[in-house]
């Protein structure tokens, strides 16, 4: 019998990955194997480990290694997209179900998570070089305004501000919306995936404290060196900046555009803003008909796992 998907979502620094792994371990102890499917748009890239917060140690619980998928599946510098994620998710999801294991979707990229739960109808969108040339040099504010106008025409909720924090990402979003407006093509059909959804809720002050502490820790663990090594491999700085947040601000520091203190201050603010936007997306999912069972991030792990287990019955 195939298992219904369990989804664990939450903003950055809420502890959702450790909860998903603890749940998988609990199921393992009860004789039911579970595997985690990542719902994160940046953890797909190899070599981008500290900056994307993979926290691979979280997948080891009491010596037990929880199987995970959709992490480290493509090369840095490439442009992984939502369409590819849908395809990769369904392939991994089918494999997990085929093994009779319990699939757990875990992540903070609301767009990716919603795309598979709702069954977004997508087509691959090719690059439009003339459009890119036309948009080259425009400010992020101009591009964002253009995207908003296109969204009004297409009726799309496919992009929000988490997708347009750099001009390069905004241009790609405009490219997608323009293609969808001009090409009412036959769409690739993928089914919606029913899921029990657990949200990890953390109050604003606790979230801010955890974000700041975790940022300092990741910098101490070598996040700057990780990004310098990617630059040394020949990945252009603008390609790294495309990934936003840590990659945008630390790359600027690594190539001498900003000081360390300025980088830290701007990055800290950007991560706080990002977490707020994540929560806005999740609340929007509730308005769009999803039921999310919220659990307090600050509860002991055992209590959080018990909360999830009760919602499975």
C-alpha positions in Angstrom: 0.0 0.0 0.0 1.4 3.4 -1.0 2.0 5.9 1.8 0.5 9.4 1.7 3.1 12.1 1.5 4.0 14.0 4.7 5.2 17.5 4.1 7.2 19.5 6.7 7.7 23.1 5.8 8.8 26.2 7.6 11.0 29.3 7.3 14.8 29.3 7.4 16.3 28.4 10.8 13.0 26.9 12.1 14.5 23.4 12.4 12.3 21.7 9.9 15.1 19.4 8.6 15.9 18.1 12.0 12.2 17.5 12.7 11.8 15.6 9.4 14.9 13.4 10.2 13.7 12.8 13.8 10.3 11.7 12.4 12.0 9.4 9.9 14.0 7.9 12.7 10.9 7.4 14.8 9.1 5.6 12.0 12.3 3.5 11.5 12.2 2.4 15.1 8.5 1.4 14.6 9.5 -0.8 11.6 8.5 1.7 8.9 11.3 3.1 6.7 11.0 6.7 5.6 12.9 8.8 3.1 13.2 12.6 2.8 12.7 14.5 -0.4 14.1 18.0 -0.3 11.9 21.0 -1.2 14.7 23.5 -1.5 15.6 25.4 -4.7 19.3 25.8 -3.9 20.3 22.6 -2.2 20.2 20.8 -5.6 23.6 22.2 -6.3 26.8 20.3 -5.6 29.6 22.1 -3.8 27.1 24.7 -2.4 26.8 23.1 1.0 27.3 25.6 3.8 25.8 28.5 1.9 22.5 26.7 1.1 22.2 25.3 4.7 22.2 21.6 3.7 23.0 20.7 7.3 23.7 17.1 6.2 24.5 16.2 9.8 20.8 16.6 10.5 20.1 13.4 8.5 22.0 11.3 11.0 19.9 10.6 14.1 21.3 8.4 16.8 23.7 6.9 14.3 21.0 6.1 11.8 21.4 7.7 8.3 18.1 8.9 7.0 17.9 8.5 3.2 17.4 11.8 1.3 16.8 12.9 -2.3 17.0 16.0 -4.5 20.2 17.3 -2.9 23.4 17.6 -4.8 21.9 16.7 -8.2 23.3 19.3 -10.5 26.3 21.5 -11.0 26.8 25.0 -9.6 26.5 27.7 -12.2 23.6 26.0 -13.9 20.0 27.3 -13.7 17.8 24.7 -12.2 14.2 25.5 -12.4 10.7 24.7 -11.2 9.8 22.5 -14.2 13.0 20.4 -13.6 12.1 20.1 -9.9 8.6 18.8 -10.7 10.1 16.1 -12.9 12.8 15.1 -10.4 10.4 15.1 -7.5 7.9 12.8 -9.2 10.7 10.4 -10.2 12.1 10.2 -6.7 8.6 10.1 -5.1 7.7 7.1 -7.3 10.9 5.4 -6.4 10.4 5.9 -2.7 6.8 4.7 -2.9 8.0 1.7 -5.0 10.2 0.7 -2.1 7.2 0.8 0.3 8.9 3.6 2.3 7.2 6.7 3.7 8.0 9.8 1.7 8.6 13.0 3.6 8.8 16.3 1.7 10.8 18.8 3.6 11.8 22.3 2.7 11.3 26.1 2.8 10.9 26.9 -0.9 7.1 27.4 -0.9 6.9 27.7 -4.7 8.6 24.3 -5.2 6.5 22.6 -2.5 3.2 24.0 -3.7 4.0 23.1 -7.3 4.1 19.4 -6.5 1.2 19.4 -4.0 -1.1 21.3 -6.3 0.2 19.8 -9.5 1.2 23.0 -11.3 0.9 22.7 -15.1 4.2 23.7 -16.5 6.1 23.6 -19.8 9.9 24.0 -20.2 10.6 27.6 -21.2 13.5 28.2 -23.6 15.8 31.2 -23.3 14.7 34.3 -25.2 18.0 36.1 -26.1 16.4 39.1 -27.8 14.3 39.7 -24.6 17.3 39.3 -22.4 19.3 41.8 -24.5 16.4 44.2 -24.3 16.2 43.9 -20.5 20.0 44.0 -19.9 21.0 47.0 -17.7 17.6 47.6 -16.3 17.3 48.1 -12.5 15.8 45.4 -10.3 13.0 47.8 -9.4 12.1 48.3 -13.1 12.3 44.5 -13.8 10.1 43.8 -10.7 7.5 46.3 -12.0 7.5 44.7 -15.4 7.0 41.3 -13.8 4.1 42.5 -11.8 2.4 43.7 -15.0 2.9 40.4 -16.7 1.5 38.5 -13.8 -1.6 40.6 -13.9 -2.0 39.6 -17.6 -1.3 35.9 -17.0 -3.1 35.6 -13.7 0.0 33.9 -12.4 1.1 33.4 -8.8 4.2 31.6 -10.0 6.7 34.2 -8.9 6.9 36.2 -5.7 9.7 38.5 -4.4 11.7 35.5 -3.2 12.3 34.7 -6.9 13.4 38.2 -7.9 16.0 39.3 -5.4 18.6 39.7 -8.3 18.2 41.3 -11.7 19.2 37.9 -13.3 16.4 36.1 -11.6 13.9 38.8 -12.4 14.8 38.6 -16.1 14.3 34.8 -16.0 10.9 35.3 -14.3 9.9 37.8 -17.0 11.1 35.4 -19.7 8.8 32.7 -18.3 5.8 34.9 -17.9 6.3 36.4 -21.4 6.5 32.9 -22.9 3.4 31.7 -21.1 1.5 34.8 -22.4 2.6 34.4 -26.0 2.5 30.6 -26.2 -0.7 28.9 -24.9 1.1 25.6 -25.5 0.1 22.2 -24.6 1.0 21.8 -20.9 2.8 18.9 -19.3 0.3 17.3 -16.9 1.5 16.1 -13.5 -0.9 15.0 -10.8 -1.5 16.9 -7.5 0.0 15.0 -4.6 -2.3 14.7 -1.5 -0.3 15.4 1.7 -0.5 15.9 5.4 1.2 19.2 5.9 3.1 20.2 9.1 4.3 23.7 9.5 7.1 24.6 11.9 6.3 28.0 13.4 8.8 30.1 15.2 8.1 33.5 16.7 9.8 36.6 15.1 12.3 37.3 17.9 13.4 33.6 18.3 13.7 33.4 14.5 15.8 36.5 14.3 18.1 35.2 17.1 18.5 31.8 15.5 19.2 33.3 12.0 21.9 35.6 13.4 23.5 32.8 15.4 23.4 30.4 12.5 24.9 33.0 10.1 27.8 33.5 12.4 28.3 29.8 12.8 28.3 29.2 9.0 30.8 31.9 8.4 33.0 30.3 11.1 32.6 27.0 9.3 34.0 28.3 6.1 31.1 29.7 4.0 33.4 32.4 2.5 36.0 29.9 1.6 33.3 27.7 0.0 32.3 30.6 -2.2 35.9 31.5 -3.0 36.5 27.9 -4.1 33.5 28.1 -6.5 34.9 31.3 -8.0 38.3 29.6 -8.3 36.7 26.8 -10.3 35.8 29.3 -12.9 32.1 29.9 -12.0 31.4 33.6 -12.9 30.6 35.9 -10.0 27.3 36.9 -11.6 26.3 33.3 -11.8 26.8 32.8 -8.1 25.0 36.1 -7.3 22.1 34.7 -9.2 21.4 32.3 -6.3 20.7 35.2 -4.0 21.2 35.7 -0.2 24.5 34.2 0.9 25.8 33.8 -2.6 25.0 37.4 -3.6 26.5 39.2 -0.6 29.4 36.9 0.1 30.4 36.9 -3.6 30.4 40.7 -3.5 32.7 40.5 -0.5 34.9 37.9 -2.0 35.6 40.0 -5.2 36.3 43.1 -3.1 33.1 45.1 -3.7 32.1 45.3 0.0 33.8 45.0 3.4 33.2 42.0 5.7 31.2 44.1 8.2 29.0 45.5 5.4 28.5 42.0 3.9 27.5 40.6 7.3 25.0 43.4 8.1 23.4 43.4 4.6 23.2 39.6 4.5 21.7 39.3 8.0 19.0 41.8 7.0 18.3 39.9 3.8 17.9 36.6 5.5 15.5 38.1 8.0 13.4 39.5 5.1 13.6 36.2 3.3 12.2 34.3 6.3 9.4 36.8 6.5 8.5 36.2 2.9 8.6 32.5 3.3 6.0 32.8 6.1 3.9 35.0 3.8 4.0 32.3 1.1 2.9 29.6 3.6 0.1 31.7 4.9 -0.9 32.2 1.3 -1.0 28.5 0.8 -3.6 28.3 3.6 -5.7 30.9 1.8 -5.4 28.9 -1.3 -7.0 25.9 0.4 -4.1 24.0 2.0 -4.5 22.8 5.6 -1.2 23.3 7.6 -0.9 21.9 11.1 1.5 24.3 12.9 3.9 23.1 15.6 6.0 25.4 17.8 9.7 25.2 16.8 10.8 25.8 20.4 9.1 22.6 21.7 11.4 19.7 22.6 12.0 17.4 19.6 10.1 14.5 21.2 7.0 16.6 21.6 7.2 17.9 18.0 7.5 14.3 16.7 4.5 13.3 18.8 2.5 16.2 17.4 3.3 14.9 13.9 2.5 11.3 14.8 -0.9 12.3 16.1 -1.7 14.2 12.9 -0.9 11.0 10.9 -3.7 9.0 12.5 
